[in-house]
């Protein structure tokens, strides 16, 4: 019975961490709407959260998170350049 309570507590703590991350992510998204790094920062937060919640990921090559971050940077560059084309600065 004690193990069930422990498991429920652990699941609630994991849910709380994910919920707080989602709240912060929404806040950061609203604040960084015009930022050129609007995709990169949430991606870096997601990679950090994954490494915090799943310690076995430490054995995974650093190329996986690096490729995710580089893909997010590439998306930000494309979004930023297409916005500049649509709304050139005078």
C-alpha positions in Angstrom: 0.0 0.0 0.0 2.9 2.3 0.8 4.3 1.8 -2.7 1.1 2.9 -4.3 1.1 6.1 -2.3 4.7 6.7 -3.3 3.9 6.0 -7.0 0.9 8.4 -6.9 3.1 11.1 -5.3 5.8 10.6 -7.9 3.3 10.9 -10.7 1.8 14.1 -9.2 5.3 15.6 -8.9 6.1 14.8 -12.5 2.7 16.2 -13.6 3.4 19.4 -11.6 6.8 19.9 -13.2 5.4 19.4 -16.7 2.5 21.8 -15.9 4.8 24.5 -14.6 7.0 24.1 -17.7 3.9 24.5 -19.9 2.9 27.7 -18.0 6.4 29.1 -18.4 6.5 28.1 -22.0 3.2 30.0 -22.8 4.5 33.0 -20.9 7.8 33.0 -22.8 6.0 32.5 -26.1 3.8 35.6 -25.4 6.8 37.7 -24.3 9.0 36.6 -27.2 6.6 37.0 -30.1 8.8 39.4 -32.0 12.0 37.8 -30.9 14.2 36.2 -33.6 14.7 33.1 -31.3 11.0 32.4 -30.6 11.4 28.7 -31.5 15.0 28.1 -30.3 14.4 29.0 -26.6 11.4 26.7 -26.1 13.3 23.9 -27.8 16.3 24.4 -25.5 13.9 24.4 -22.5 12.3 21.1 -23.8 15.7 19.4 -24.2 16.7 20.6 -20.7 13.4 19.3 -19.2 13.9 15.9 -21.0 17.4 15.6 -19.5 16.1 16.5 -16.1 13.1 14.1 -16.1 14.9 11.2 -17.8 18.4 10.7 -16.4 19.1 7.8 -18.8 19.2 10.4 -21.6 22.6 11.4 -20.3 24.0 8.4 -22.2 22.6 9.6 -25.5 24.9 11.3 -27.8 25.1 15.1 -27.6 24.3 15.2 -31.3 20.5 14.6 -30.7 19.9 17.7 -28.7 22.3 19.6 -30.8 20.4 18.7 -34.0 17.1 19.7 -32.4 18.5 23.1 -31.4 20.0 23.6 -34.8 16.7 22.8 -36.5 15.0 25.3 -34.2 17.6 28.0 -35.1 17.1 27.2 -38.8 13.3 27.6 -38.4 13.8 30.9 -36.6 16.0 32.2 -39.3 13.5 31.3 -42.0 10.6 32.9 -40.0 12.7 36.0 -39.4 13.8 36.5 -43.0 10.3 35.9 -44.3 8.9 38.5 -41.9 11.6 41.0 -43.1 10.6 40.4 -46.7 6.9 41.0 -45.9 7.5 44.0 -43.7 10.8 45.7 -44.8 12.2 48.3 -42.5 12.5 51.8 -43.8 
